[in-house]
Amino acid sequence: MAELTEPTESTEATELTGLVADVLQMAPAEVTEDTGPATTAAWTSLRHVQIVARVEQTYGVRLTAREVRGCRSVGALRGVLAEKRETT
């Protein structure tokens, strides 16, 4: 029987990249830390809400309104998730 392990940062990073790519309908290879509404036309306000909802559902976290507004790139989103992980 396979042993269950905690997700590593690299698997979490890949999962987040895949999540964002899926919502934006992009190839995961096109998603970088700088991917956000300023750099990607597909990242609209509606897609932003969809990304946040998927992140909350996938990672079992709740983002505050301030955190949602601050997540203007994949890197910023990754930072918020890291902070959430440290406080739990």
PDB file of N, CA, C and O in Angstrom, chain B, residues numbered from 101:
ATOM      1  N   MET B 101       0.837  -1.172   0.000  1.00  0.00           N
ATOM      2  CA  MET B 101       0.000   0.000   0.000  1.00  0.00           C
ATOM      3  C   MET B 101       0.887   1.242   0.000  1.00  0.00           C
ATOM      4  O   MET B 101       1.870   1.297   0.740  1.00  0.00           O
ATOM      5  N   ALA B 102       0.557   2.228  -0.811  1.00  0.00           N
ATOM      6  CA  ALA B 102       1.351   3.447  -0.919  1.00  0.00           C
ATOM      7  C   ALA B 102       1.185   4.287   0.337  1.00  0.00           C
ATOM      8  O   ALA B 102       0.098   4.382   0.906  1.00  0.00           O
ATOM      9  N   GLU B 103       2.273   4.886   0.747  1.00  0.00           N
ATOM     10  CA  GLU B 103       2.267   5.738   1.929  1.00  0.00           C
ATOM     11  C   GLU B 103       1.826   7.145   1.545  1.00  0.00           C
ATOM     12  O   GLU B 103       2.311   7.698   0.558  1.00  0.00           O
ATOM     13  N   LEU B 104       0.922   7.720   2.308  1.00  0.00           N
ATOM     14  CA  LEU B 104       0.465   9.080   2.050  1.00  0.00           C
ATOM     15  C   LEU B 104       1.476  10.066   2.612  1.00  0.00           C
ATOM     16  O   LEU B 104       1.981   9.886   3.720  1.00  0.00           O
ATOM     17  N   THR B 105       1.766  11.101   1.848  1.00  0.00           N
ATOM     18  CA  THR B 105       2.713  12.113   2.295  1.00  0.00           C
ATOM     19  C   THR B 105       2.106  13.485   2.117  1.00  0.00           C
ATOM     20  O   THR B 105       1.174  13.678   1.337  1.00  0.00           O
ATOM     21  N   GLU B 106       2.648  14.425   2.849  1.00  0.00           N
ATOM     22  CA  GLU B 106       2.237  15.815   2.702  1.00  0.00           C
ATOM     23  C   GLU B 106       2.674  16.313   1.331  1.00  0.00           C
ATOM     24  O   GLU B 106       3.729  15.913   0.839  1.00  0.00           O
ATOM     25  N   PRO B 107       1.880  17.179   0.706  1.00  0.00           N
ATOM     26  CA  PRO B 107       2.321  17.731  -0.581  1.00  0.00           C
ATOM     27  C   PRO B 107       3.594  18.553  -0.388  1.00  0.00           C
ATOM     28  O   PRO B 107       3.717  19.311   0.574  1.00  0.00           O
ATOM     29  N   THR B 108       4.522  18.394  -1.298  1.00  0.00           N
ATOM     30  CA  THR B 108       5.743  19.181  -1.236  1.00  0.00           C
ATOM     31  C   THR B 108       5.510  20.510  -1.938  1.00  0.00           C
ATOM     32  O   THR B 108       4.530  20.679  -2.664  1.00  0.00           O
ATOM     33  N   GLU B 109       6.424  21.451  -1.714  1.00  0.00           N
ATOM     34  CA  GLU B 109       6.266  22.741  -2.370  1.00  0.00           C
ATOM     35  C   GLU B 109       6.303  22.599  -3.883  1.00  0.00           C
ATOM     36  O   GLU B 109       5.601  23.326  -4.588  1.00  0.00           O
ATOM     37  N   SER B 110       7.116  21.668  -4.398  1.00  0.00           N
ATOM     38  CA  SER B 110       7.193  21.528  -5.856  1.00  0.00           C
ATOM     39  C   SER B 110       5.903  20.939  -6.419  1.00  0.00           C
ATOM     40  O   SER B 110       5.464  21.360  -7.489  1.00  0.00           O
ATOM     41  N   THR B 111       5.282  19.979  -5.735  1.00  0.00           N
ATOM     42  CA  THR B 111       4.010  19.453  -6.232  1.00  0.00           C
ATOM     43  C   THR B 111       2.917  20.498  -6.079  1.00  0.00           C
ATOM     44  O   THR B 111       2.032  20.604  -6.927  1.00  0.00           O
ATOM     45  N   GLU B 112       2.976  21.268  -5.002  1.00  0.00           N
ATOM     46  CA  GLU B 112       1.991  22.335  -4.816  1.00  0.00           C
ATOM     47  C   GLU B 112       2.164  23.408  -5.887  1.00  0.00           C
ATOM     48  O   GLU B 112       1.179  23.931  -6.408  1.00  0.00           O
ATOM     49  N   ALA B 113       3.405  23.735  -6.216  1.00  0.00           N
ATOM     50  CA  ALA B 113       3.669  24.733  -7.255  1.00  0.00           C
ATOM     51  C   ALA B 113       3.136  24.258  -8.597  1.00  0.00           C
ATOM     52  O   ALA B 113       2.537  25.035  -9.341  1.00  0.00           O
ATOM     53  N   THR B 114       3.350  22.995  -8.908  1.00  0.00           N
ATOM     54  CA  THR B 114       2.850  22.430 -10.158  1.00  0.00           C
ATOM     55  C   THR B 114       1.330  22.420 -10.165  1.00  0.00           C
ATOM     56  O   THR B 114       0.709  22.714 -11.185  1.00  0.00           O
ATOM     57  N   GLU B 115       0.731  22.082  -9.029  1.00  0.00           N
ATOM     58  CA  GLU B 115      -0.722  22.052  -8.923  1.00  0.00           C
ATOM     59  C   GLU B 115      -1.315  23.452  -9.105  1.00  0.00           C
ATOM     60  O   GLU B 115      -2.315  23.614  -9.805  1.00  0.00           O
ATOM     61  N   LEU B 116      -0.704  24.460  -8.481  1.00  0.00           N
ATOM     62  CA  LEU B 116      -1.190  25.830  -8.617  1.00  0.00           C
ATOM     63  C   LEU B 116      -1.048  26.307 -10.060  1.00  0.00           C
ATOM     64  O   LEU B 116      -1.959  26.937 -10.597  1.00  0.00           O
ATOM     65  N   THR B 117       0.070  26.013 -10.679  1.00  0.00           N
ATOM     66  CA  THR B 117       0.277  26.379 -12.080  1.00  0.00           C
ATOM     67  C   THR B 117      -0.785  25.735 -12.963  1.00  0.00           C
ATOM     68  O   THR B 117      -1.345  26.385 -13.846  1.00  0.00           O
ATOM     69  N   GLY B 118      -1.056  24.468 -12.725  1.00  0.00           N
ATOM     70  CA  GLY B 118      -2.077  23.762 -13.493  1.00  0.00           C
ATOM     71  C   GLY B 118      -3.465  24.331 -13.266  1.00  0.00           C
ATOM     72  O   GLY B 118      -4.262  24.425 -14.199  1.00  0.00           O
ATOM     73  N   LEU B 119      -3.756  24.708 -12.034  1.00  0.00           N
ATOM     74  CA  LEU B 119      -5.043  25.291 -11.699  1.00  0.00           C
ATOM     75  C   LEU B 119      -5.251  26.605 -12.447  1.00  0.00           C
ATOM     76  O   LEU B 119      -6.294  26.821 -13.064  1.00  0.00           O
ATOM     77  N   VAL B 120      -4.248  27.476 -12.386  1.00  0.00           N
ATOM     78  CA  VAL B 120      -4.338  28.765 -13.077  1.00  0.00           C
ATOM     79  C   VAL B 120      -4.436  28.551 -14.586  1.00  0.00           C
ATOM     80  O   VAL B 120      -5.244  29.196 -15.255  1.00  0.00           O
ATOM     81  N   ALA B 121      -3.626  27.657 -15.116  1.00  0.00           N
ATOM     82  CA  ALA B 121      -3.660  27.366 -16.556  1.00  0.00           C
ATOM     83  C   ALA B 121      -5.035  26.857 -16.965  1.00  0.00           C
ATOM     84  O   ALA B 121      -5.547  27.234 -18.020  1.00  0.00           O
ATOM     85  N   ASP B 122      -5.631  26.014 -16.151  1.00  0.00           N
ATOM     86  CA  ASP B 122      -6.950  25.475 -16.464  1.00  0.00           C
ATOM     87  C   ASP B 122      -8.002  26.583 -16.502  1.00  0.00           C
ATOM     88  O   ASP B 122      -8.795  26.650 -17.441  1.00  0.00           O
ATOM     89  N   VAL B 123      -8.014  27.439 -15.502  1.00  0.00           N
ATOM     90  CA  VAL B 123      -9.002  28.527 -15.461  1.00  0.00           C
ATOM     91  C   VAL B 123      -8.793  29.493 -16.629  1.00  0.00           C
ATOM     92  O   VAL B 123      -9.758  29.955 -17.239  1.00  0.00           O
ATOM     93  N   LEU B 124      -7.537  29.793 -16.933  1.00  0.00           N
ATOM     94  CA  LEU B 124      -7.248  30.744 -18.012  1.00  0.00           C
ATOM     95  C   LEU B 124      -7.250  30.092 -19.393  1.00  0.00           C
ATOM     96  O   LEU B 124      -7.098  30.773 -20.407  1.00  0.00           O
ATOM     97  N   GLN B 125      -7.422  28.774 -19.429  1.00  0.00           N
ATOM     98  CA  GLN B 125      -7.411  28.011 -20.673  1.00  0.00           C
ATOM     99  C   GLN B 125      -6.108  28.231 -21.438  1.00  0.00           C
ATOM    100  O   GLN B 125      -6.102  28.563 -22.623  1.00  0.00           O
ATOM    101  N   MET B 126      -5.011  28.035 -20.719  1.00  0.00           N
ATOM    102  CA  MET B 126      -3.657  28.177 -21.266  1.00  0.00           C
ATOM    103  C   MET B 126      -2.904  26.875 -21.030  1.00  0.00           C
ATOM    104  O   MET B 126      -3.336  26.028 -20.248  1.00  0.00           O
ATOM    105  N   ALA B 127      -1.794  26.726 -21.703  1.00  0.00           N
ATOM    106  CA  ALA B 127      -0.898  25.607 -21.431  1.00  0.00           C
ATOM    107  C   ALA B 127      -0.147  25.907 -20.132  1.00  0.00           C
ATOM    108  O   ALA B 127       0.278  27.044 -19.925  1.00  0.00           O
ATOM    109  N   PRO B 128       0.026  24.922 -19.258  1.00  0.00           N
ATOM    110  CA  PRO B 128       0.757  25.159 -18.007  1.00  0.00           C
ATOM    111  C   PRO B 128       2.154  25.737 -18.231  1.00  0.00           C
ATOM    112  O   PRO B 128       2.645  26.502 -17.400  1.00  0.00           O
ATOM    113  N   ALA B 129       2.792  25.386 -19.331  1.00  0.00           N
ATOM    114  CA  ALA B 129       4.133  25.898 -19.621  1.00  0.00           C
ATOM    115  C   ALA B 129       4.133  27.414 -19.843  1.00  0.00           C
ATOM    116  O   ALA B 129       5.175  28.056 -19.716  1.00  0.00           O
ATOM    117  N   GLU B 130       2.982  27.983 -20.171  1.00  0.00           N
ATOM    118  CA  GLU B 130       2.876  29.424 -20.401  1.00  0.00           C
ATOM    119  C   GLU B 130       2.684  30.214 -19.109  1.00  0.00           C
ATOM    120  O   GLU B 130       2.814  31.438 -19.109  1.00  0.00           O
ATOM    121  N   VAL B 131       2.378  29.532 -18.017  1.00  0.00           N
ATOM    122  CA  VAL B 131       2.108  30.197 -16.738  1.00  0.00           C
ATOM    123  C   VAL B 131       3.421  30.361 -15.977  1.00  0.00           C
ATOM    124  O   VAL B 131       4.124  29.387 -15.709  1.00  0.00           O
ATOM    125  N   THR B 132       3.739  31.608 -15.637  1.00  0.00           N
ATOM    126  CA  THR B 132       4.945  31.916 -14.870  1.00  0.00           C
ATOM    127  C   THR B 132       4.549  32.626 -13.573  1.00  0.00           C
ATOM    128  O   THR B 132       3.368  32.875 -13.328  1.00  0.00           O
ATOM    129  N   GLU B 133       5.521  32.940 -12.766  1.00  0.00           N
ATOM    130  CA  GLU B 133       5.267  33.679 -11.529  1.00  0.00           C
ATOM    131  C   GLU B 133       4.678  35.060 -11.816  1.00  0.00           C
ATOM    132  O   GLU B 133       3.944  35.603 -10.991  1.00  0.00           O
ATOM    133  N   ASP B 134       4.992  35.622 -12.964  1.00  0.00           N
ATOM    134  CA  ASP B 134       4.504  36.957 -13.336  1.00  0.00           C
ATOM    135  C   ASP B 134       3.147  36.941 -14.025  1.00  0.00           C
ATOM    136  O   ASP B 134       2.578  38.001 -14.286  1.00  0.00           O
ATOM    137  N   THR B 135       2.623  35.765 -14.321  1.00  0.00           N
ATOM    138  CA  THR B 135       1.326  35.687 -14.979  1.00  0.00           C
ATOM    139  C   THR B 135       0.272  36.333 -14.089  1.00  0.00           C
ATOM    140  O   THR B 135       0.126  35.983 -12.918  1.00  0.00           O
ATOM    141  N   GLY B 136      -0.458  37.279 -14.663  1.00  0.00           N
ATOM    142  CA  GLY B 136      -1.497  37.995 -13.930  1.00  0.00           C
ATOM    143  C   GLY B 136      -2.252  38.886 -14.895  1.00  0.00           C
ATOM    144  O   GLY B 136      -2.001  38.839 -16.099  1.00  0.00           O
ATOM    145  N   PRO B 137      -3.164  39.691 -14.397  1.00  0.00           N
ATOM    146  CA  PRO B 137      -3.969  40.526 -15.287  1.00  0.00           C
ATOM    147  C   PRO B 137      -3.144  41.557 -16.064  1.00  0.00           C
ATOM    148  O   PRO B 137      -3.552  41.974 -17.148  1.00  0.00           O
ATOM    149  N   ALA B 138      -2.008  41.968 -15.536  1.00  0.00           N
ATOM    150  CA  ALA B 138      -1.175  42.956 -16.226  1.00  0.00           C
ATOM    151  C   ALA B 138      -0.386  42.338 -17.384  1.00  0.00           C
ATOM    152  O   ALA B 138       0.060  43.047 -18.285  1.00  0.00           O
ATOM    153  N   THR B 139      -0.219  41.018 -17.351  1.00  0.00           N
ATOM    154  CA  THR B 139       0.609  40.366 -18.364  1.00  0.00           C
ATOM    155  C   THR B 139      -0.146  39.383 -19.246  1.00  0.00           C
ATOM    156  O   THR B 139       0.383  38.915 -20.254  1.00  0.00           O
ATOM    157  N   THR B 140      -1.377  39.070 -18.870  1.00  0.00           N
ATOM    158  CA  THR B 140      -2.123  38.026 -19.560  1.00  0.00           C
ATOM    159  C   THR B 140      -3.552  38.490 -19.812  1.00  0.00           C
ATOM    160  O   THR B 140      -4.317  38.690 -18.869  1.00  0.00           O
ATOM    161  N   ALA B 141      -3.911  38.659 -21.074  1.00  0.00           N
ATOM    162  CA  ALA B 141      -5.246  39.147 -21.424  1.00  0.00           C
ATOM    163  C   ALA B 141      -6.349  38.216 -20.936  1.00  0.00           C
ATOM    164  O   ALA B 141      -7.459  38.673 -20.663  1.00  0.00           O
ATOM    165  N   ALA B 142      -6.069  36.931 -20.822  1.00  0.00           N
ATOM    166  CA  ALA B 142      -7.083  35.975 -20.381  1.00  0.00           C
ATOM    167  C   ALA B 142      -7.439  36.140 -18.905  1.00  0.00           C
ATOM    168  O   ALA B 142      -8.490  35.670 -18.469  1.00  0.00           O
ATOM    169  N   TRP B 143      -6.571  36.805 -18.129  1.00  0.00           N
ATOM    170  CA  TRP B 143      -6.812  36.985 -16.691  1.00  0.00           C
ATOM    171  C   TRP B 143      -7.705  38.210 -16.506  1.00  0.00           C
ATOM    172  O   TRP B 143      -7.221  39.306 -16.222  1.00  0.00           O
ATOM    173  N   THR B 144      -8.992  38.016 -16.667  1.00  0.00           N
ATOM    174  CA  THR B 144      -9.989  39.071 -16.495  1.00  0.00           C
ATOM    175  C   THR B 144     -10.473  39.077 -15.045  1.00  0.00           C
ATOM    176  O   THR B 144     -10.073  38.230 -14.246  1.00  0.00           O
ATOM    177  N   SER B 145     -11.331  40.030 -14.718  1.00  0.00           N
ATOM    178  CA  SER B 145     -11.866  40.079 -13.359  1.00  0.00           C
ATOM    179  C   SER B 145     -12.686  38.832 -13.043  1.00  0.00           C
ATOM    180  O   SER B 145     -12.640  38.326 -11.922  1.00  0.00           O
ATOM    181  N   LEU B 146     -13.431  38.338 -14.018  1.00  0.00           N
ATOM    182  CA  LEU B 146     -14.195  37.104 -13.809  1.00  0.00           C
ATOM    183  C   LEU B 146     -13.260  35.924 -13.578  1.00  0.00           C
ATOM    184  O   LEU B 146     -13.483  35.120 -12.673  1.00  0.00           O
ATOM    185  N   ARG B 147     -12.227  35.819 -14.385  1.00  0.00           N
ATOM    186  CA  ARG B 147     -11.260  34.727 -14.217  1.00  0.00           C
ATOM    187  C   ARG B 147     -10.543  34.837 -12.872  1.00  0.00           C
ATOM    188  O   ARG B 147     -10.210  33.821 -12.261  1.00  0.00           O
ATOM    189  N   HIS B 148     -10.307  36.060 -12.412  1.00  0.00           N
ATOM    190  CA  HIS B 148      -9.669  36.263 -11.101  1.00  0.00           C
ATOM    191  C   HIS B 148     -10.532  35.635 -10.006  1.00  0.00           C
ATOM    192  O   HIS B 148     -10.026  34.926  -9.136  1.00  0.00           O
ATOM    193  N   VAL B 149     -11.822  35.900 -10.056  1.00  0.00           N
ATOM    194  CA  VAL B 149     -12.749  35.334  -9.070  1.00  0.00           C
ATOM    195  C   VAL B 149     -12.757  33.809  -9.175  1.00  0.00           C
ATOM    196  O   VAL B 149     -12.785  33.117  -8.157  1.00  0.00           O
ATOM    197  N   GLN B 150     -12.731  33.289 -10.390  1.00  0.00           N
ATOM    198  CA  GLN B 150     -12.715  31.844 -10.586  1.00  0.00           C
ATOM    199  C   GLN B 150     -11.437  31.221 -10.040  1.00  0.00           C
ATOM    200  O   GLN B 150     -11.473  30.153  -9.428  1.00  0.00           O
ATOM    201  N   ILE B 151     -10.309  31.887 -10.261  1.00  0.00           N
ATOM    202  CA  ILE B 151      -9.032  31.387  -9.736  1.00  0.00           C
ATOM    203  C   ILE B 151      -9.080  31.354  -8.218  1.00  0.00           C
ATOM    204  O   ILE B 151      -8.704  30.353  -7.607  1.00  0.00           O
ATOM    205  N   VAL B 152      -9.538  32.435  -7.605  1.00  0.00           N
ATOM    206  CA  VAL B 152      -9.610  32.503  -6.137  1.00  0.00           C
ATOM    207  C   VAL B 152     -10.528  31.403  -5.603  1.00  0.00           C
ATOM    208  O   VAL B 152     -10.180  30.731  -4.633  1.00  0.00           O
ATOM    209  N   ALA B 153     -11.679  31.215  -6.216  1.00  0.00           N
ATOM    210  CA  ALA B 153     -12.615  30.181  -5.767  1.00  0.00           C
ATOM    211  C   ALA B 153     -11.991  28.791  -5.864  1.00  0.00           C
ATOM    212  O   ALA B 153     -12.138  27.976  -4.953  1.00  0.00           O
ATOM    213  N   ARG B 154     -11.300  28.524  -6.962  1.00  0.00           N
ATOM    214  CA  ARG B 154     -10.648  27.220  -7.130  1.00  0.00           C
ATOM    215  C   ARG B 154      -9.526  27.026  -6.132  1.00  0.00           C
ATOM    216  O   ARG B 154      -9.347  25.926  -5.609  1.00  0.00           O
ATOM    217  N   VAL B 155      -8.761  28.082  -5.858  1.00  0.00           N
ATOM    218  CA  VAL B 155      -7.677  27.993  -4.867  1.00  0.00           C
ATOM    219  C   VAL B 155      -8.267  27.685  -3.494  1.00  0.00           C
ATOM    220  O   VAL B 155      -7.771  26.805  -2.790  1.00  0.00           O
ATOM    221  N   GLU B 156      -9.313  28.398  -3.113  1.00  0.00           N
ATOM    222  CA  GLU B 156      -9.925  28.162  -1.809  1.00  0.00           C
ATOM    223  C   GLU B 156     -10.441  26.729  -1.694  1.00  0.00           C
ATOM    224  O   GLU B 156     -10.264  26.081  -0.662  1.00  0.00           O
ATOM    225  N   GLN B 157     -11.072  26.243  -2.747  1.00  0.00           N
ATOM    226  CA  GLN B 157     -11.604  24.886  -2.739  1.00  0.00           C
ATOM    227  C   GLN B 157     -10.484  23.845  -2.734  1.00  0.00           C
ATOM    228  O   GLN B 157     -10.533  22.885  -1.964  1.00  0.00           O
ATOM    229  N   THR B 158      -9.497  24.026  -3.570  1.00  0.00           N
ATOM    230  CA  THR B 158      -8.414  23.054  -3.705  1.00  0.00           C
ATOM    231  C   THR B 158      -7.551  22.964  -2.456  1.00  0.00           C
ATOM    232  O   THR B 158      -7.192  21.868  -2.025  1.00  0.00           O
ATOM    233  N   TYR B 159      -7.215  24.114  -1.870  1.00  0.00           N
ATOM    234  CA  TYR B 159      -6.290  24.139  -0.743  1.00  0.00           C
ATOM    235  C   TYR B 159      -6.972  24.237   0.614  1.00  0.00           C
ATOM    236  O   TYR B 159      -6.303  24.235   1.647  1.00  0.00           O
ATOM    237  N   GLY B 160      -8.299  24.323   0.619  1.00  0.00           N
ATOM    238  CA  GLY B 160      -9.023  24.367   1.887  1.00  0.00           C
ATOM    239  C   GLY B 160      -8.716  25.602   2.709  1.00  0.00           C
ATOM    240  O   GLY B 160      -8.638  25.538   3.936  1.00  0.00           O
ATOM    241  N   VAL B 161      -8.539  26.735   2.028  1.00  0.00           N
ATOM    242  CA  VAL B 161      -8.249  27.995   2.711  1.00  0.00           C
ATOM    243  C   VAL B 161      -9.344  29.002   2.394  1.00  0.00           C
ATOM    244  O   VAL B 161     -10.142  28.812   1.476  1.00  0.00           O
ATOM    245  N   ARG B 162      -9.362  30.061   3.163  1.00  0.00           N
ATOM    246  CA  ARG B 162     -10.289  31.169   2.914  1.00  0.00           C
ATOM    247  C   ARG B 162      -9.437  32.427   2.801  1.00  0.00           C
ATOM    248  O   ARG B 162      -8.712  32.776   3.733  1.00  0.00           O
ATOM    249  N   LEU B 163      -9.524  33.108   1.659  1.00  0.00           N
ATOM    250  CA  LEU B 163      -8.764  34.335   1.456  1.00  0.00           C
ATOM    251  C   LEU B 163      -9.618  35.530   1.858  1.00  0.00           C
ATOM    252  O   LEU B 163     -10.817  35.580   1.586  1.00  0.00           O
ATOM    253  N   THR B 164      -8.973  36.490   2.511  1.00  0.00           N
ATOM    254  CA  THR B 164      -9.666  37.715   2.880  1.00  0.00           C
ATOM    255  C   THR B 164      -9.813  38.587   1.637  1.00  0.00           C
ATOM    256  O   THR B 164      -9.164  38.347   0.618  1.00  0.00           O
ATOM    257  N   ALA B 165     -10.667  39.593   1.729  1.00  0.00           N
ATOM    258  CA  ALA B 165     -10.842  40.520   0.601  1.00  0.00           C
ATOM    259  C   ALA B 165      -9.517  41.189   0.252  1.00  0.00           C
ATOM    260  O   ALA B 165      -9.211  41.376  -0.926  1.00  0.00           O
ATOM    261  N   ARG B 166      -8.740  41.544   1.249  1.00  0.00           N
ATOM    262  CA  ARG B 166      -7.428  42.169   1.017  1.00  0.00           C
ATOM    263  C   ARG B 166      -6.497  41.210   0.285  1.00  0.00           C
ATOM    264  O   ARG B 166      -5.796  41.615  -0.642  1.00  0.00           O
ATOM    265  N   GLU B 167      -6.485  39.949   0.692  1.00  0.00           N
ATOM    266  CA  GLU B 167      -5.632  38.959   0.029  1.00  0.00           C
ATOM    267  C   GLU B 167      -6.075  38.750  -1.419  1.00  0.00           C
ATOM    268  O   GLU B 167      -5.242  38.625  -2.317  1.00  0.00           O
ATOM    269  N   VAL B 168      -7.382  38.712  -1.639  1.00  0.00           N
ATOM    270  CA  VAL B 168      -7.900  38.537  -3.005  1.00  0.00           C
ATOM    271  C   VAL B 168      -7.444  39.688  -3.887  1.00  0.00           C
ATOM    272  O   VAL B 168      -6.995  39.470  -5.012  1.00  0.00           O
ATOM    273  N   ARG B 169      -7.556  40.908  -3.383  1.00  0.00           N
ATOM    274  CA  ARG B 169      -7.122  42.079  -4.160  1.00  0.00           C
ATOM    275  C   ARG B 169      -5.619  42.064  -4.396  1.00  0.00           C
ATOM    276  O   ARG B 169      -5.154  42.536  -5.434  1.00  0.00           O
ATOM    277  N   GLY B 170      -4.856  41.532  -3.456  1.00  0.00           N
ATOM    278  CA  GLY B 170      -3.398  41.514  -3.560  1.00  0.00           C
ATOM    279  C   GLY B 170      -2.845  40.426  -4.463  1.00  0.00           C
ATOM    280  O   GLY B 170      -1.678  40.478  -4.852  1.00  0.00           O
ATOM    281  N   CYS B 171      -3.653  39.459  -4.797  1.00  0.00           N
ATOM    282  CA  CYS B 171      -3.196  38.342  -5.635  1.00  0.00           C
ATOM    283  C   CYS B 171      -3.278  38.741  -7.101  1.00  0.00           C
ATOM    284  O   CYS B 171      -4.175  38.304  -7.822  1.00  0.00           O
ATOM    285  N   ARG B 172      -2.355  39.558  -7.533  1.00  0.00           N
ATOM    286  CA  ARG B 172      -2.357  40.069  -8.905  1.00  0.00           C
ATOM    287  C   ARG B 172      -1.375  39.329  -9.803  1.00  0.00           C
ATOM    288  O   ARG B 172      -1.088  39.777 -10.913  1.00  0.00           O
ATOM    289  N   SER B 173      -0.857  38.196  -9.327  1.00  0.00           N
ATOM    290  CA  SER B 173       0.016  37.349 -10.140  1.00  0.00           C
ATOM    291  C   SER B 173       0.064  35.963  -9.501  1.00  0.00           C
ATOM    292  O   SER B 173      -0.352  35.781  -8.356  1.00  0.00           O
ATOM    293  N   VAL B 174       0.561  35.017 -10.234  1.00  0.00           N
ATOM    294  CA  VAL B 174       0.723  33.666  -9.697  1.00  0.00           C
ATOM    295  C   VAL B 174       1.691  33.700  -8.518  1.00  0.00           C
ATOM    296  O   VAL B 174       1.468  33.026  -7.513  1.00  0.00           O
ATOM    297  N   GLY B 175       2.756  34.475  -8.634  1.00  0.00           N
ATOM    298  CA  GLY B 175       3.722  34.580  -7.542  1.00  0.00           C
ATOM    299  C   GLY B 175       3.095  35.136  -6.273  1.00  0.00           C
ATOM    300  O   GLY B 175       3.367  34.642  -5.179  1.00  0.00           O
ATOM    301  N   ALA B 176       2.259  36.159  -6.408  1.00  0.00           N
ATOM    302  CA  ALA B 176       1.581  36.736  -5.243  1.00  0.00           C
ATOM    303  C   ALA B 176       0.623  35.721  -4.632  1.00  0.00           C
ATOM    304  O   ALA B 176       0.519  35.613  -3.410  1.00  0.00           O
ATOM    305  N   LEU B 177      -0.061  34.994  -5.470  1.00  0.00           N
ATOM    306  CA  LEU B 177      -0.984  33.963  -4.994  1.00  0.00           C
ATOM    307  C   LEU B 177      -0.219  32.871  -4.252  1.00  0.00           C
ATOM    308  O   LEU B 177      -0.657  32.392  -3.206  1.00  0.00           O
ATOM    309  N   ARG B 178       0.917  32.490  -4.799  1.00  0.00           N
ATOM    310  CA  ARG B 178       1.761  31.489  -4.151  1.00  0.00           C
ATOM    311  C   ARG B 178       2.239  31.984  -2.786  1.00  0.00           C
ATOM    312  O   ARG B 178       2.314  31.208  -1.833  1.00  0.00           O
ATOM    313  N   GLY B 179       2.562  33.273  -2.693  1.00  0.00           N
ATOM    314  CA  GLY B 179       2.984  33.853  -1.424  1.00  0.00           C
ATOM    315  C   GLY B 179       1.891  33.821  -0.370  1.00  0.00           C
ATOM    316  O   GLY B 179       2.152  33.512   0.793  1.00  0.00           O
ATOM    317  N   VAL B 180       0.671  34.139  -0.775  1.00  0.00           N
ATOM    318  CA  VAL B 180      -0.465  34.096   0.149  1.00  0.00           C
ATOM    319  C   VAL B 180      -0.687  32.667   0.642  1.00  0.00           C
ATOM    320  O   VAL B 180      -0.945  32.447   1.825  1.00  0.00           O
ATOM    321  N   LEU B 181      -0.589  31.707  -0.259  1.00  0.00           N
ATOM    322  CA  LEU B 181      -0.755  30.310   0.145  1.00  0.00           C
ATOM    323  C   LEU B 181       0.339  29.881   1.121  1.00  0.00           C
ATOM    324  O   LEU B 181       0.067  29.140   2.065  1.00  0.00           O
ATOM    325  N   ALA B 182       1.554  30.333   0.906  1.00  0.00           N
ATOM    326  CA  ALA B 182       2.655  30.005   1.818  1.00  0.00           C
ATOM    327  C   ALA B 182       2.393  30.586   3.206  1.00  0.00           C
ATOM    328  O   ALA B 182       2.641  29.928   4.216  1.00  0.00           O
ATOM    329  N   GLU B 183       1.891  31.819   3.252  1.00  0.00           N
ATOM    330  CA  GLU B 183       1.550  32.435   4.541  1.00  0.00           C
ATOM    331  C   GLU B 183       0.443  31.657   5.250  1.00  0.00           C
ATOM    332  O   GLU B 183       0.500  31.448   6.462  1.00  0.00           O
ATOM    333  N   LYS B 184      -0.556  31.234   4.494  1.00  0.00           N
ATOM    334  CA  LYS B 184      -1.658  30.455   5.067  1.00  0.00           C
ATOM    335  C   LYS B 184      -1.137  29.139   5.630  1.00  0.00           C
ATOM    336  O   LYS B 184      -1.571  28.706   6.697  1.00  0.00           O
ATOM    337  N   ARG B 185      -0.210  28.501   4.921  1.00  0.00           N
ATOM    338  CA  ARG B 185       0.349  27.226   5.357  1.00  0.00           C
ATOM    339  C   ARG B 185       1.143  27.404   6.657  1.00  0.00           C
ATOM    340  O   ARG B 185       1.115  26.536   7.530  1.00  0.00           O
ATOM    341  N   GLU B 186       1.847  28.532   6.780  1.00  0.00           N
ATOM    342  CA  GLU B 186       2.640  28.783   7.989  1.00  0.00           C
ATOM    343  C   GLU B 186       1.773  29.025   9.214  1.00  0.00           C
ATOM    344  O   GLU B 186       2.183  28.705  10.330  1.00  0.00           O
ATOM    345  N   THR B 187       0.588  29.581   9.030  1.00  0.00           N
ATOM    346  CA  THR B 187      -0.265  29.922  10.163  1.00  0.00           C
ATOM    347  C   THR B 187      -1.164  28.769  10.597  1.00  0.00           C
ATOM    348  O   THR B 187      -1.859  28.877  11.608  1.00  0.00           O
ATOM    349  N   THR B 188      -1.160  27.664   9.845  1.00  0.00           N
ATOM    350  CA  THR B 188      -2.008  26.535  10.229  1.00  0.00           C
ATOM    351  C   THR B 188      -1.223  25.472  10.937  1.00  0.00           C
ATOM    352  O   THR B 188      -1.783  24.449  11.330  1.00  0.00           O
TER     353      THR B 188
END
